[in-house]
């Protein structure tokens, strides 16, 4: 049935030291990227200032495949470092290659101001239509699109003297959508002249009915208590019954589930009508219907009770403020409800997860694998000629067959493989032949990199795919890059020295490097606030960093200078990540939106808006056609890169989500949160299929082994744990999914799936990485008690 209407940590002044984890004292406070408790608005696009004259070389060639992606109206530009961070070194010493051509765009859905519908002739438009026009005008005015603004005013018959206050309230602050209602009209729905003393009676009547209902219905009906409690309280506050509202809140807020306490703490501060104006939590409750999934029998029982008691107040809330997703089948048990509840706006609607998702991997290109020296023809010890080993046709047998669940190769434009990329893939294939097969009887060795003397806060860690470099983001606005191999980091020579090099020489790539600059680590300066996210490009030529200053910076690992500063977020950017194919990258922040970028564009291609709180972590799907975002609203969303649509909404966590990782085959997703639980999701069905319990603090790092048989997790409780994912998924069949309830019964088998737990020495774990041979690398900052 349809709707019934900040981390703290440490900074290192010396290179990270490698050590093996050992026993240590109990868990202590540690770092970890993430927002504060208060949800935040998401700002709209900002005007594009004049870009810096410094050259910005194009990191990767622009793809030419179709269909093309179009930039949105949220610009970014070369960022000029603030005084706190000091000037960013200019890459003038190396010649800058010409920027790659930009892909030819096609129109895409988004907040672009061009497609503004003309008003319907006839009588005056209703309030929602007017508010939409005002919101569009606000967007155009904010971005200085004067011509479009004037044309819209004329077509919509809006006067030039339109009250500016209407424009300011056309959409609540922080949303990228122009279709946001007027704040005052939203809150006016709470206007009620009823007796305030009856509100307690309404709530106790509903609570008493649920407690006396049949046991089969009780668990489902009890999910009504929280949203009804919130809306009754907000009505009392709006109608200025302050004393009754305060008494009502303190008497019944303890009845609500523990995972709603953060939201209730915000509502507790709303004691006056004036406090509701501009409060994001209130607007979220009013504009986003709370979703409840209830069986038809339970719903009929509720409806019959409200009609017999003539309880119009509760019935109005059920009709207007809730979305009750009624299904045919047996009512769900308390345990079944518990595993998918916890979202700020309730559970996900079933239709929200019915879009087909291409979770398969793209077919790998055909690359011949050359023979090793020892495999070449020659004579053995007995003088007989060796048999020549047959060449492998390509990178693995699976690359020859197209995955039926994979998207078309040209669904989104991807960068073409360069010669260096092909050589790297050959190296991956060679190392894969020497990879250790992991399992319950063969766990990986662990090498832990401890950041010592990191007094100014380690907030983010990332490793290159070949495990040769490690980058750390720090709270003092710096980014540091270390070489974890004997090879030191070197910069490219200056332009004068480069002009003297023979470009035809075989060792030209070696000659262009300046030996005078060789050192074990490099410090990158340019951000104006703590750095919360770092990500290496697949080709190891670039590094991304996101910061509290609202920018994402692209750094060259050849010159160790900042190439571009991408502006679009108006608030701290909590996370950023490169696509597995390079060129694209994703960012998410305090403005509650995620943005998709390409390295040769100053503006984002997509703006993914829908979360009700900070976007705390972002990840690309292995086929790059989807991105996943985790939020402080306790939900996970999967977005389609092609059209920007949300194709999956996953609920079940009881706290903000801080870590996400896809399985190597692209079918499964693992997520970790402040509730200390790891949830396993089936992307194809959009359902929760596993729960791993064992950590006692926030989980900041998750990583699958290269073959996907082991899941490693790192937490603020100073432990690294390993889980058997083969056993977790081996009995999972399509028949196990219940179409009525939308999920399966989860066994409580965490102890069976836990393969090992390893304590560090007072070091919270905030980074994990499996090498190409399945050695596990971990990293964190030492935090003495």
DABEL-V880427 format. One record per pair of residues at least 12 apart in sequence whose ideal C-beta (glycine too) atoms are under 7 Angstrom apart, sorted by the first residue. I is the first residue (numbers start at 0). GAP is how many residues later the second one is. D is the distance in whole Angstrom. If there is no record, write none. Layout:
I,GAP,D / I,GAP,D
This chain:
0,325,4 / 2,286,7 / 2,320,4 / 2,321,7 / 3,314,6 / 3,315,6 / 3,318,7 / 3,320,4 / 4,314,4 / 4,315,6 / 5,30,7 / 6,24,4 / 6,25,5 / 6,26,6 / 6,27,6 / 6,450,7 / 6,452,5 / 7,21,7 / 7,23,6 / 7,449,6 / 8,21,6 / 8,22,2 / 8,445,6 / 8,448,4 / 8,449,4 / 8,450,6 / 8,772,5 / 9,441,6 / 9,444,3 / 9,445,6 / 9,446,7 / 9,447,6 / 9,448,5 / 9,771,4 / 9,772,7 / 9,773,7 / 10,443,4 / 10,444,6 / 10,445,4 / 10,446,6 / 10,447,6 / 10,463,4 / 10,464,7 / 10,465,6 / 11,439,4 / 11,440,6 / 11,441,6 / 11,442,5 / 11,460,7 / 11,468,7 / 12,440,6 / 13,438,7 / 13,439,7 / 14,467,5 / 14,505,5 / 14,506,5 / 15,433,4 / 15,434,7 / 15,435,5 / 15,454,6 / 15,466,6 / 15,763,7 / 16,433,6 / 16,435,6 / 17,429,6 / 17,431,5 / 18,429,6 / 18,431,5 / 19,426,7 / 19,427,7 / 19,428,6 / 20,425,6 / 20,427,5 / 20,699,6 / 20,737,5 / 20,738,6 / 20,739,5 / 21,739,5 / 22,736,5 / 23,694,7 / 23,735,6 / 23,736,6 / 23,737,4 / 23,738,5 / 24,737,6 / 24,760,6 / 26,669,7 / 26,670,6 / 26,689,7 / 26,690,4 / 26,691,5 / 27,734,6 / 27,755,6 / 27,757,5 / 28,754,7 / 29,686,5 / 29,734,3 / 29,753,5 / 30,426,6 / 30,427,5 / 30,428,6 / 30,733,6 / 30,735,6 / 30,750,6 / 31,626,7 / 31,666,6 / 31,668,5 / 31,684,6 / 31,732,7 / 31,734,6 / 32,426,5 / 32,427,6 / 32,499,4 / 32,500,6 / 32,541,6 / 32,542,7 / 33,540,7 / 33,582,5 / 33,622,7 / 33,624,5 / 34,539,6 / 34,555,6 / 34,579,4 / 34,581,6 / 34,597,6 / 36,225,6 / 38,241,5 / 38,242,6 / 38,573,7 / 38,574,4 / 38,575,7 / 38,593,6 / 39,134,6 / 39,531,6 / 39,550,5 / 39,551,6 / 39,552,6 / 39,574,6 / 40,131,7 / 40,132,5 / 40,133,2 / 40,134,7 / 40,239,6 / 40,550,7 / 40,551,7 / 41,132,4 / 41,133,5 / 41,134,6 / 41,549,4 / 41,550,4 / 41,551,5 / 41,567,6 / 42,131,5 / 42,527,4 / 42,528,7 / 42,548,5 / 43,95,6 / 43,98,6 / 43,132,6 / 44,28,5 / 44,29,3 / 44,30,7 / 44,66,7 / 44,98,6 / 45,29,7 / 45,521,7 / 45,524,7 / 46,28,7 / 46,96,6 / 46,97,6 / 47,27,4 / 47,29,6 / 47,554,7 / 48,28,6 / 50,26,5 / 50,27,5 / 50,551,7 / 51,26,4 / 51,28,6 / 53,24,6 / 53,36,5 / 54,36,7 / 54,41,4 / 55,22,6 / 55,507,5 / 55,508,5 / 56,39,4 / 56,40,5 / 56,506,6 / 57,39,6 / 57,41,4 / 57,42,4 / 57,541,7 / 57,542,5 / 58,478,7 / 58,482,7 / 58,483,5 / 58,495,7 / 58,540,4 / 59,40,7 / 59,355,5 / 59,522,5 / 59,523,5 / 59,539,6 / 60,39,5 / 60,354,6 / 60,355,6 / 61,38,4 / 61,39,5 / 61,40,6 / 61,41,6 / 61,538,6 / 62,40,6 / 62,350,4 / 62,351,6 / 62,352,5 / 62,353,6 / 62,520,7 / 63,39,7 / 63,349,7 / 64,345,5 / 64,348,4 / 64,349,7 / 65,344,6 / 65,347,7 / 66,39,6 / 67,35,5 / 67,36,5 / 67,37,5 / 67,38,5 / 67,345,6 / 68,34,7 / 68,36,7 / 68,39,7 / 68,343,7 / 68,344,7 / 68,536,5 / 69,35,3 / 69,36,6 / 69,37,6 / 69,38,5 / 69,535,7 / 70,34,7 / 70,530,6 / 70,532,4 / 70,533,7 / 70,534,6 / 71,38,5 / 71,39,7 / 71,40,7 / 71,531,6 / 71,532,5 / 71,533,6 / 71,534,6 / 71,535,5 / 72,38,6 / 72,39,5 / 72,40,7 / 72,70,7 / 73,494,5 / 73,521,7 / 73,529,6 / 73,530,5 / 73,533,6 / 74,492,7 / 74,493,7 / 74,527,6 / 74,528,5 / 75,490,4 / 75,491,4 / 75,492,5 / 75,526,5 / 75,527,6 / 75,528,7 / 76,488,7 / 76,490,5 / 76,525,5 / 77,486,6 / 77,487,5 / 78,472,5 / 78,474,7 / 78,486,2 / 78,488,6 / 80,445,4 / 80,447,6 / 81,446,3 / 81,467,7 / 83,393,6 / 83,444,5 / 84,392,5 / 84,440,6 / 84,441,6 / 84,442,5 / 84,443,5 / 85,439,5 / 87,437,6 / 87,438,4 / 87,473,7 / 87,474,4 / 88,472,5 / 89,471,6 / 90,465,6 / 90,468,4 / 90,470,4 / 90,472,7 / 92,399,7 / 92,401,4 / 92,402,6 / 92,466,7 / 93,398,4 / 93,401,7 / 93,464,7 / 93,465,5 / 94,400,6 / 94,403,7 / 98,501,6 / 99,500,5 / 101,498,6 / 101,499,7 / 102,310,6 / 107,535,7 / 107,536,7 / 108,534,6 / 108,535,6 / 109,497,6 / 109,534,6 / 110,28,7 / 110,65,5 / 110,66,7 / 110,67,6 / 110,496,6 / 112,23,6 / 112,26,6 / 112,27,5 / 112,32,6 / 112,35,6 / 115,20,5 / 115,36,5 / 117,37,5 / 118,36,7 / 118,37,5 / 126,58,6 / 127,53,7 / 130,39,6 / 130,50,5 / 130,51,5 / 131,46,7 / 131,47,6 / 132,23,5 / 132,25,7 / 133,32,6 / 133,33,6 / 133,36,4 / 134,35,4 / 134,36,4 / 134,43,4 / 134,44,6 / 134,45,6 / 135,16,6 / 135,42,5 / 136,12,6 / 136,15,6 / 136,30,6 / 137,29,5 / 137,32,5 / 137,33,6 / 138,39,5 / 139,12,7 / 140,26,7 / 168,13,5 / 168,14,5 / 168,15,7 / 169,12,7 / 171,111,5 / 173,417,6 / 173,418,6 / 174,434,7 / 175,417,5 / 175,431,5 / 175,433,4 / 176,432,6 / 180,106,7 / 182,94,6 / 182,95,7 / 182,100,7 / 185,97,6 / 185,100,5 / 185,101,6 / 186,51,6 / 186,89,6 / 186,99,7 / 188,97,7 / 189,44,6 / 189,45,5 / 189,48,4 / 189,49,7 / 190,47,7 / 190,48,7 / 191,43,6 / 191,47,6 / 193,119,7 / 195,40,6 / 195,45,4 / 195,48,4 / 196,47,7 / 198,33,5 / 198,37,6 / 198,45,7 / 198,49,6 / 199,48,6 / 201,30,7 / 201,109,6 / 201,111,5 / 201,112,6 / 202,25,7 / 202,26,6 / 202,29,6 / 202,49,6 / 204,104,7 / 204,106,7 / 205,18,7 / 205,22,6 / 205,108,6 / 206,18,6 / 208,96,5 / 209,12,5 / 212,88,6 / 215,115,5 / 216,80,7 / 216,81,4 / 216,84,5 / 216,114,6 / 218,113,7 / 218,114,6 / 218,115,4 / 218,118,6 / 219,74,5 / 219,75,6 / 219,78,4 / 219,111,5 / 219,112,6 / 219,117,7 / 220,77,6 / 220,81,6 / 222,69,5 / 222,114,6 / 223,68,7 / 224,30,6 / 225,30,5 / 225,31,7 / 225,34,6 / 226,63,4 / 226,94,7 / 226,95,6 / 227,86,6 / 227,89,6 / 228,23,6 / 228,27,7 / 229,37,7 / 229,55,6 / 230,86,5 / 230,90,5 / 231,16,7 / 232,12,6 / 232,15,6 / 232,16,5 / 232,34,7 / 233,48,6 / 233,51,7 / 235,12,6 / 236,33,6 / 236,34,7 / 236,36,6 / 236,39,6 / 237,35,6 / 237,38,6 / 239,33,5 / 241,29,6 / 241,30,6 / 245,25,6 / 248,19,6 / 258,83,5 / 258,395,4 / 258,396,7 / 262,18,6 / 262,81,6 / 265,15,5 / 266,14,7 / 269,12,7 / 283,60,7 / 283,328,5 / 287,57,5 / 287,324,6 / 288,32,6 / 288,33,6 / 288,34,4 / 289,31,7 / 289,32,5 / 289,33,7 / 289,55,6 / 289,56,5 / 290,32,5 / 290,34,6 / 290,54,6 / 290,55,4 / 290,56,5 / 290,57,7 / 290,58,6 / 291,30,6 / 291,32,5 / 291,33,7 / 291,54,6 / 291,55,7 / 292,32,5 / 292,34,7 / 292,54,5 / 292,449,7 / 293,30,6 / 293,32,6 / 294,32,6 / 294,34,6 / 294,35,7 / 294,36,4 / 294,37,7 / 295,30,5 / 295,31,7 / 295,32,5 / 296,34,6 / 297,33,5 / 298,25,6 / 298,27,5 / 322,26,7 / 324,24,6 / 324,25,6 / 326,413,5 / 327,412,6 / 328,411,3 / 328,412,7 / 331,409,5 / 335,405,6 / 335,407,7 / 335,409,7 / 338,313,6 / 338,349,6 / 338,352,7 / 338,404,7 / 338,407,6 / 339,311,5 / 339,312,5 / 339,348,6 / 339,403,6 / 340,310,7 / 341,292,5 / 341,309,6 / 341,310,6 / 341,311,6 / 341,312,4 / 342,290,7 / 342,291,5 / 342,292,5 / 342,308,4 / 343,268,5 / 343,269,7 / 343,289,4 / 343,290,6 / 344,267,6 / 346,304,5 / 347,301,4 / 347,302,7 / 347,303,5 / 349,392,5 / 351,297,5 / 352,295,5 / 352,296,7 / 352,333,3 / 354,292,4 / 356,269,7 / 356,290,6 / 356,291,7 / 356,326,6 / 356,327,6 / 357,47,6 / 357,48,6 / 357,49,4 / 357,267,6 / 358,46,6 / 358,307,5 / 358,308,5 / 358,324,5 / 358,325,6 / 359,43,3 / 359,44,7 / 359,45,3 / 359,46,3 / 359,263,7 / 359,306,6 / 360,42,6 / 360,45,6 / 360,261,6 / 360,262,6 / 360,304,7 / 360,305,6 / 361,44,6 / 361,47,6 / 361,261,5 / 362,36,6 / 362,39,5 / 362,46,7 / 363,30,7 / 363,31,5 / 363,32,7 / 363,35,3 / 364,52,6 / 365,28,5 / 366,27,6 / 366,28,6 / 366,55,6 / 366,58,6 / 366,59,6 / 367,23,6 / 368,22,6 / 368,23,5 / 368,57,6 / 368,60,6 / 370,18,7 / 370,20,7 / 374,14,5 / 394,30,6 / 394,34,5 / 395,33,7 / 405,217,6 / 406,216,6 / 406,218,5 / 410,214,6 / 410,231,6 / 411,212,7 / 411,213,6 / 411,229,6 / 411,230,6 / 413,167,5 / 413,210,7 / 414,166,6 / 414,167,6 / 414,168,5 / 419,119,6 / 420,118,6 / 427,344,6 / 430,341,4 / 430,342,6 / 431,340,7 / 433,339,6 / 434,271,6 / 434,337,7 / 434,338,5 / 434,339,5 / 435,337,6 / 435,338,5 / 437,267,5 / 437,269,7 / 437,271,5 / 437,272,5 / 437,336,6 / 438,270,6 / 439,284,6 / 439,315,6 / 442,279,6 / 442,312,6 / 442,313,6 / 443,261,7 / 443,266,7 / 443,330,5 / 443,331,6 / 443,332,4 / 444,330,6 / 444,331,7 / 445,274,6 / 445,312,6 / 445,330,5 / 445,332,6 / 446,328,6 / 446,330,5 / 447,312,6 / 447,330,5 / 448,21,6 / 448,328,7 / 448,330,4 / 449,313,6 / 449,330,7 / 449,332,5 / 450,21,6 / 450,329,7 / 450,330,4 / 450,331,7 / 451,330,6 / 453,327,4 / 455,18,6 / 455,19,5 / 455,20,4 / 456,17,6 / 456,18,3 / 456,19,7 / 456,73,7 / 457,14,6 / 457,16,6 / 457,323,4 / 458,14,5 / 458,15,6 / 458,16,6 / 458,71,6 / 458,72,6 / 458,73,5 / 459,12,7 / 459,13,4 / 459,71,6 / 459,72,6 / 459,73,5 / 459,74,5 / 460,305,6 / 460,306,3 / 460,318,4 / 461,72,4 / 461,73,5 / 461,74,6 / 461,305,7 / 462,306,4 / 462,314,6 / 463,72,5 / 463,76,5 / 464,73,6 / 465,74,7 / 465,306,7 / 466,17,7 / 466,302,7 / 466,304,5 / 466,310,6 / 467,15,7 / 467,16,6 / 467,17,5 / 468,12,6 / 468,13,7 / 468,14,6 / 468,15,7 / 468,67,7 / 468,71,7 / 469,12,5 / 469,14,6 / 469,309,7 / 470,63,5 / 470,65,7 / 470,72,6 / 472,58,3 / 472,59,6 / 472,60,7 / 472,61,5 / 472,72,6 / 473,57,6 / 474,55,4 / 476,50,4 / 476,51,6 / 476,52,6 / 476,53,6 / 476,54,6 / 476,70,7 / 477,45,6 / 477,46,7 / 477,47,6 / 478,45,4 / 478,52,6 / 478,55,6 / 478,66,5 / 479,41,6 / 479,43,5 / 480,40,6 / 480,41,5 / 480,43,7 / 480,62,7 / 481,38,6 / 481,39,4 / 482,37,6 / 487,30,4 / 487,31,6 / 487,32,6 / 488,29,7 / 488,30,6 / 488,32,7 / 488,33,5 / 489,23,4 / 489,24,6 / 489,25,7 / 489,27,5 / 489,28,5 / 490,23,6 / 490,26,4 / 490,68,6 / 490,69,6 / 491,20,6 / 491,21,6 / 491,22,7 / 491,66,5 / 491,67,5 / 492,19,6 / 492,21,4 / 497,14,6 / 521,38,5 / 523,31,5 / 523,36,6 / 525,27,6 / 525,36,5 / 526,18,7 / 526,20,4 / 526,22,6 / 526,26,7 / 527,21,4 / 528,18,5 / 528,19,3 / 528,20,4 / 529,17,7 / 529,18,5 / 530,14,5 / 530,16,5 / 531,14,6 / 531,15,7 / 531,16,7 / 531,40,7 / 531,41,7 / 531,42,5 / 531,43,7 / 532,12,7 / 532,13,4 / 532,40,7 / 532,41,6 / 532,42,4 / 532,43,4 / 534,41,6 / 534,42,5 / 534,43,5 / 534,50,7 / 535,42,7 / 536,41,5 / 536,45,5 / 537,40,7 / 537,42,6 / 537,43,7 / 537,44,5 / 538,43,6 / 539,17,6 / 540,16,6 / 540,17,7 / 541,12,6 / 541,13,7 / 541,14,6 / 541,15,6 / 542,12,4 / 542,14,6 / 543,32,5 / 543,34,6 / 543,41,6 / 545,27,4 / 545,28,7 / 545,29,6 / 545,30,4 / 545,41,6 / 546,26,6 / 547,24,4 / 549,17,7 / 549,19,5 / 549,20,6 / 549,21,6 / 549,22,7 / 549,23,6 / 550,14,5 / 550,15,6 / 550,16,6 / 551,14,4 / 551,21,6 / 551,24,5 / 551,35,5 / 552,12,5 / 553,45,6 / 565,31,6 / 565,36,7 / 567,27,5 / 567,36,5 / 568,18,7 / 568,20,5 / 568,22,5 / 568,26,7 / 569,21,6 / 570,18,6 / 570,19,4 / 570,20,5 / 571,17,6 / 571,18,5 / 572,14,5 / 572,16,4 / 573,14,6 / 573,15,5 / 573,16,7 / 573,40,6 / 573,41,7 / 573,42,5 / 574,13,5 / 574,41,7 / 574,42,5 / 574,43,5 / 575,42,7 / 576,41,6 / 576,42,6 / 576,43,6 / 578,41,5 / 578,45,5 / 579,40,6 / 579,42,6 / 579,44,6 / 580,43,5 / 582,15,6 / 582,16,6 / 583,12,6 / 583,14,6 / 583,40,7 / 584,12,5 / 585,32,4 / 585,34,6 / 585,41,5 / 586,31,7 / 587,27,3 / 587,30,4 / 587,41,6 / 588,25,7 / 588,26,6 / 589,24,5 / 591,19,5 / 591,20,7 / 591,21,6 / 591,22,6 / 591,23,6 / 592,14,6 / 592,15,6 / 592,16,5 / 592,22,7 / 593,14,4 / 593,21,5 / 593,24,6 / 593,33,7 / 593,35,5 / 594,12,6 / 595,31,7 / 595,45,6 / 605,35,7 / 605,38,5 / 607,21,7 / 607,31,5 / 607,36,6 / 609,27,6 / 609,36,5 / 610,18,7 / 610,20,4 / 610,22,5 / 610,26,7 / 611,21,4 / 612,18,5 / 612,19,4 / 612,20,4 / 613,17,6 / 613,18,4 / 614,14,5 / 614,16,5 / 615,14,6 / 615,15,6 / 615,16,6 / 615,40,6 / 615,41,6 / 615,42,6 / 616,13,4 / 616,40,6 / 616,41,6 / 616,42,6 / 616,43,5 / 618,41,5 / 618,42,7 / 618,43,7 / 620,41,6 / 620,45,6 / 621,40,6 / 621,42,7 / 621,44,5 / 622,43,6 / 623,17,7 / 624,16,6 / 624,17,7 / 625,12,6 / 625,13,6 / 625,14,6 / 625,15,6 / 626,12,5 / 626,14,6 / 627,32,6 / 627,41,6 / 629,27,3 / 629,28,7 / 629,30,5 / 629,41,6 / 630,26,6 / 631,24,4 / 633,19,5 / 633,20,7 / 633,21,6 / 633,22,7 / 633,23,7 / 634,14,6 / 634,15,7 / 634,16,5 / 635,14,4 / 635,21,6 / 635,35,6 / 636,12,6 / 637,45,7 / 647,35,7 / 647,38,5 / 649,31,6 / 649,36,7 / 651,27,5 / 651,36,5 / 652,18,7 / 652,20,4 / 652,22,6 / 652,24,7 / 652,26,6 / 653,21,4 / 654,18,5 / 654,19,3 / 654,20,4 / 655,17,6 / 655,18,5 / 656,14,6 / 656,16,5 / 657,14,6 / 657,15,6 / 657,16,7 / 657,40,6 / 657,41,7 / 657,42,5 / 658,12,7 / 658,13,4 / 658,40,5 / 658,41,6 / 658,42,6 / 658,43,5 / 660,41,4 / 660,42,6 / 660,43,6 / 662,41,5 / 662,45,5 / 663,40,6 / 663,42,7 / 663,43,7 / 663,44,4 / 664,43,6 / 666,15,7 / 666,16,6 / 666,17,6 / 667,12,6 / 667,13,7 / 667,14,6 / 667,15,7 / 667,61,7 / 668,12,4 / 668,14,6 / 669,32,5 / 669,41,6 / 671,27,3 / 671,30,5 / 671,41,6 / 672,26,7 / 673,24,5 / 675,19,4 / 675,20,6 / 675,21,6 / 675,23,7 / 676,14,6 / 676,15,7 / 676,16,6 / 677,14,4 / 677,21,6 / 677,24,7 / 677,35,6 / 678,12,6 / 679,48,6 / 684,52,6 / 686,50,6 / 686,55,7 / 686,56,5 / 686,57,7 / 687,55,6 / 687,58,7 / 688,43,6 / 688,55,6 / 689,38,5 / 689,56,7 / 690,55,5 / 691,31,5 / 691,58,5 / 691,61,6 / 692,57,4 / 693,27,6 / 693,56,6 / 693,60,6 / 693,63,7 / 694,18,7 / 694,20,4 / 694,22,6 / 694,24,7 / 694,26,7 / 695,21,5 / 696,18,5 / 696,19,4 / 696,20,4 / 697,17,6 / 697,18,5 / 698,14,6 / 698,16,5 / 699,14,6 / 699,15,7 / 699,16,7 / 699,65,7 / 699,66,5 / 700,12,7 / 700,13,4 / 700,64,6 / 700,65,6 / 700,66,6 / 700,67,4 / 701,66,7 / 702,65,4 / 702,66,6 / 702,67,6 / 704,65,5 / 704,69,5 / 705,64,5 / 705,66,7 / 705,68,6 / 707,17,7 / 708,16,6 / 708,17,5 / 709,12,6 / 709,15,7 / 710,12,4 / 710,14,5 / 711,56,5 / 711,64,6 / 713,51,3 / 713,52,7 / 713,54,5 / 713,64,6 / 714,50,6 / 715,48,5 / 717,41,6 / 717,42,5 / 717,44,6 / 717,45,6 / 717,46,6 / 718,38,6 / 718,39,6 / 718,40,6 / 719,38,5 / 719,45,6 / 719,58,6 / 720,33,6 / 720,35,7 / 720,36,5 / 721,33,4 / 721,34,5 / 722,30,5 / 722,31,6 / 722,32,6 / 723,29,5 / 723,31,5 / 726,26,6 / 727,25,6 / 759,20,7 / 761,20,6 / 761,21,5 / 761,22,6 / 761,23,6 / 762,17,4 / 762,18,7 / 762,19,5 / 762,20,6 / 763,16,5 / 763,19,6 / 764,13,6 / 764,15,5 / 765,13,7 / 765,14,5 / 766,12,4 / 766,13,7
